[in-house]
Amino acid sequence: AFTLKRIEALEPWITDIAHALLNDMGEGEQDIVAAYTVPLPVKVIARLLGIPGEDYVTFKRWSDAFLSTVSIQATERLQNLQEMVTYFGRMAAERRAHGAEDLITALVEADMEGEALQDWEILGFCILLLIAGNETTTNLLGNLLNALVERPELWERLREDRSLVETVIEETLRYESPVQRLFRWATRETEISGVAIAKGERVTIFYGAANRDPQAFPHPDEFRLDRDLRNHVAFGAGIHYCLGAPLARAEARITLNAFLDRFPTLRRGDAPAVRQSATPIVFGFERLPLLLDT
């Protein structure tokens, strides 16, 4: 479902969604998070899963509850998670009865040497894809537009030279990584930089810090387009490399080109931008007011 060929086939539909969201924006200052960077990725991942994209507000609430570690009561978090599990359980049951051309159907019909996925595996997969497929891309899009509103000369340059679009996206991924940290468990005893790590010990991997490592990226706190970006780890590495990387890149590319086509300039709104603070795992915006000048 996430091969380049399948993503390329989705791109015209993603482009239509992007322009529809831009058409729905009114005049003046816009909170680009509520108006664009939240609904686009949720609608896209909902399309892949085969669930109604119009429910994106509910999906976003579930994602926030799943990731939140400091801003939500435990009982409220549990209620949201139970709602999400119940919802996907119902979707899976419907697909068993009546299949469709979507990812949930592929999961319930999957067969590996005569063995089907168990219910908890299907539910876990759906939940993972919904959350990972919208939260991270929402943050990438917000970070991307924020980086450019601070660099009007780069916005002008991009409008003249679209060959730089993908480089700007990759530098944004490095400079303000949407996923800052994740937990892993050591599969064997090892030592890193003189620190002993026992087998089975939990380790926090800081992708954001790795992408600001001066040994890997000279002058790491500068936003630059002339650096080698092949080794950034915003999408992880190895067997943990992000399944949805091609999709996230496509959404960012379509978004940036759509904004560049419409808006000669990009300016910050009067209301303050607010970074999300619900969890230290991801890095993005709760609110990002922008003035989009046509």
TORROGU-33505 format. One record per residue: x, y, z of N, C-alpha, C in turn. Coordinates in steps of 0.05 Angstrom, whole numbers, plus 5000, padded with zeros to 4 digits. Example, Ala and Ser with C-alpha at 12.3 -4.5 7.8 and 13.67 -1.06 7.14 Angstrom:
<sites>
526448865156524649105156526449345156 525749555142527349795143525850015157 
</sites>
This chain:
<sites>
501649765000500050005000501750255000 504250235007505950475010508250474990 508050314968510050314948509950574933 512250644920512250894904510150904883 509750664870507750654849504950714859 504250604882501550654893501350954902 503451054914503451334922503051524898 504551464877504351624853501451624842 500151394843497351374834495551544851 496251584877494551744895494952044892 497152124880497952404880495852594867 494552524845492452704835490152744855 489452534870487352564890488252734913 490752694922491852864944491953154935 492753204910492853474899490053604900 487953454893485253554893484453624922 485153464941484553514969485953774978 488453794971490054034979488754284968 487954284943486754524932483954584943 482454364949479854404961480154544989 482054455004482554575031483354875028 485054935008485855205003483455374994 481755254978479355404968477455474991 477455305012475555345034476555555054 479055635052480055845070478856115063 478256255084477256525080479556725076 478756985075480757195073482057255099 484457365098485757455123487357235136 487657275162489357095178488056815181 489756605177488756335179490556175198 489356025216490855825231491255585212 493655565202494155375181494155085191 494455055217494254785229491354685227 489454835237486654755236485554745208 486454935191485254955164486554765144 489054685149490354525128492154295138 493954345157495954135163494853905179 492553945192491253725205489453565186 487553705172485753545155487053405131 489053515118490153385095491253105101 493153075120494252805125492252615135 490352705152488252525163486552415140 485752595122484052515100485552315082 488152355078489652175061489951905073 490651885099490951625111488251485114 486151645118483451525119482751395092 483451535071482951425044484351155040 486851135049488350885046487150665063 486250735087485050535105482250455095 480950635081478250585073476150665093 476750885108474850985128474051275120 471851375130470851645121472751865130 473852015111475652235117474352465131 471652475129470152695142470352675173 471052445183471352405212474052495222 475452665207478252725214478552865241 476553015250476753145276476852935298 475252725295475252505315477852355314 478852295289481352155286483652315299 483652575295485752745307485652735337 483152745348482852725378484052465388 483452245374484551985383487651985381 488752095360491652105357492852265379 491652495385492752665407492652525434 490452375439490252235464492352005465 492851875443494751655443497551755449 498251985438500952095441501352255466 499252375476499452565499500552425524 502452545536503652445561503352635584 502752885579502653085600500153255601 498553245580496353445578493553325579 493353075587490752945587490552755611 488252745623487752565646487752275636 488652095653488751805646486051695638 483951775652481351665646480351765618 480952015612480152125585481851985563 484351945568486051805549485051525544 484351375565483351105562480751095547 478951285552476451295538476851335508 478751515500479351555472480451305459 482251175473483450925462481350705459 479550685478477450485476475550545452 474950805448473350875425474750795398 477350845397478950785373479050485367 479450325388479550035385476849935376 474650035388471949955381471350025352 472150255344471650355316473050165296 475650115300477049955281476249655282 475349565305474249305307471749275290 470049485291467649475275468349485245 470349655237471149675209472249405199 473849275216474949015208472748805204 470748805222468548615219466948665194 466548925187465148995162466648895138 469348925139470948835115471048535113 470848395135470648105133468148015119 465948165124463448105112463248205084 464248435079464148565052466748705047 468548575032471148685026471048935009 473149095009473349334992476249364983 476649564965479349614956480749804975 481549704998482849875018484649715035 486149845053488149715069487049545091 484749615102483549445123482749175111 481649185087480948935073483448765069 485548895060488148745055489048615081 488648745104489548635129487848395138 485248425135483548205144483747965125 484548005100484747785081487647685079 489547805093492347735091492747445099 494447305084495047025089497946975086 499246885107502146815107502446525113 502846365093503246075096500845955110 498446035102495945925113495146045140 496546245149495946365175495046655171 492646725183491646995181492547155204 492347425201493047605223490847575245 491747585270489847585292488547865295 486247865309484748115312486448335324 488048275345489648475358491748585340 492748415321494748515302493548705282 491148635273489748815254489049085267 488049075291487349325306489949485310 492049355319494549495324495649625299 495449485276496349595251494749845243 492049825245490350055238490950295256 491150255282491750475300494450595294 496450425290499150535283499050705258 497750605237497650745212496151005214 493851005229492351255232493951465246 495351385268496751585284499351675269 500951475261503451535247502951675221 500751615208500251735182499152015182 498252105205497252385205498852565223 499552475247500952655266503652755255 505252565245507952635236507852825212 505952775193505852935169504753215176 502753225194501853485204504153655214 505853535229508153685240510153755219 510653575200512453645177511453885162 508853885155507754105140507854375155 507254365181507354605197510254715199 512154535205514954605207515954725181 515054605159515954695132514954975127 512455035131511355305126512555505146 513055425170514255605190517055675182 518555485172521355535163521355735140 519355715123519255895099518156165106 516356185125515256455132517456625144 519456495156521756635168523856705147 523556595123525556635102524256725076 523256975075521757065052523357055026 526057095029527757075005527756794993 527556595011527556315001524856254988 522656374998520056344986520156444957 521256684953521456804926523156624908 525356514919527056344904525656084895 524055974913522655734907520455784886 519256014886517256074866518456084838 520956154837522456174811523655904804 524455744824525955504818524755274834 522855124823521554904837523354664840 525654654827527554434831528554424860 528254644875529254654902527154544923 524754494914522554414932523354174949 524253964936524953714950527253754970 529153924962531453984980530454125005 528654315001527554465024526054275043 524554085032523153895048525053725064 527253625051529153455065530653615087 531253865082532654025102530754085125 528154115120526254155142526053905159 526053665146526053415161528453395179 530753485170533153475187533053695208 532353935200532654175217530554165240 528054085234526054065255524553805251 525853595260524853325255522053285268 520053195252517353165263517252965286 518852755285519052565307521752615320 521752705345524152765359525452525373 523752345383524852125398522851885398 523951645400522351405403523851205420 522351015431523650825449524250565434 526450445440527250185430528250015453 528449745447529549565467531949425456 534149425471536649295461536248995458 536848895434536548605429538948445438 541148585445543448445456545148645472 546948545488548648715504550548865485 550949125490552649275472553749515488 555449675474556649915486556650125465 555750365472555750595454557050835468 559250935456560651165467561451125496 562250875502563150815529560950755549 558450755540556150695557555250415553 555150245574554349975571551249955571 550149805552547249765550546649465551 545049395571544449105575542349015555 542348755549540248635532537548675546 535548765530532948805540532449075553 534549245555534249505567532949695548 531149875558529850065541531750305536 531750385511533450605503531750815488 532251075494530951285479532751375457 531751365432533251455409532351735402 534251925402533552205397534252275368 532252245350532752305322533252595317 531852765332532353055329535153135335 536253015356539053075364541052975343 540452735333542252625312542352805288 540052915281539853095257541153365262 541853425287543353675293546253605302 547153375296549853295304551853425286 553653605297555553745280557553565266 557953325276559753145262558553035237 555853025236554452935212553653165194 552953395206551953615191553253875201 555353965187556754215195554754445198 555254615218553454845224550554745225 549954555243547354425243544954605249 545454835263543255005271542555215249 543855185226543155355203541455195183 539455335172537755215152539055265125 540155045113541755075088540954875067 541154955042540454775020542954655006 545354715016547754625003549054395018 547554255036548754045051547953765040 549453565047548753285040546653185059 544253135049542053065066541352765064 543052605051542452325048542452175074 543752275094544052125119542352225142 540452405137538752485159537052255168 536252255193534752025204531952105213 530752305200528052385207526052155203 526651975185524851745180525951485193 527851515211528951275224531051155206 531650895211533650755196533250455199 534450305180534350015181531549895181 531049695197528449565197526249745208 527149965222525150155233524750395215 525750385190525350605172522350645166 521450895166518650955164517350845139 515250685143513750565122512450775104 511650995116510151195101511851425090 514551395090516251615081515551715053 515051535033514251645006511651805007 509751715024507251855026507652135038 509152145060509652405074511052595055 513052495040514452675021512652774999 510852594990508952674969507052894979 506052865003504253055015505653325019 508153315027509653565031510253705004 510953544984511553664958509053784945 506753634947504253744936503453994950 503653994977502954224993504554464986 507254434985508954664980508454774952 508154604932507654704905504954844903 502954744917500254864917500355144930 501855174952502055434965503755624948 505855524936507555694919505955794895 504255624883502655694860500755924867 499655924891497556114898498556374911 500656354927501256574945504056694938 504056934928506657064922508357104947 507057154970508457194995507157035017 508656985038507656845062508557015086 506557095102507157265125505957145151 507357205173506357105199503957275207 501957145220499557275229500157435254 498157585263498357745287498257575312 496657365312496457185335499057015337 499856955361502456805364502156515355 504356415344504556125338504955985364 503855745366504055585391504955305384 507255225395508354955392506654765408 506354515398504954315413506654245438 505254185460506654125485505553885498 503853735484502553505496504453265500 506453255483508353025484511053105475 513152995487515953055478516752875454 515052705445515752525424515852665396 513952845391513752975365514253275368 514853405346515453685346513853815323 512053995331510454125311508954355324 506754435311505154665320502354585329 501454705350498554695357497054905342 498255145339497055355323499355495308 498755565282500655705266499155905248 498656145259497156345243498856465222 497856465197499356575174497456755158 498656965146497357125126498257035099 496356945083496956835057496057045036 498057185025497457415007497257304978 494957364965494657284937495357514918 
</sites>
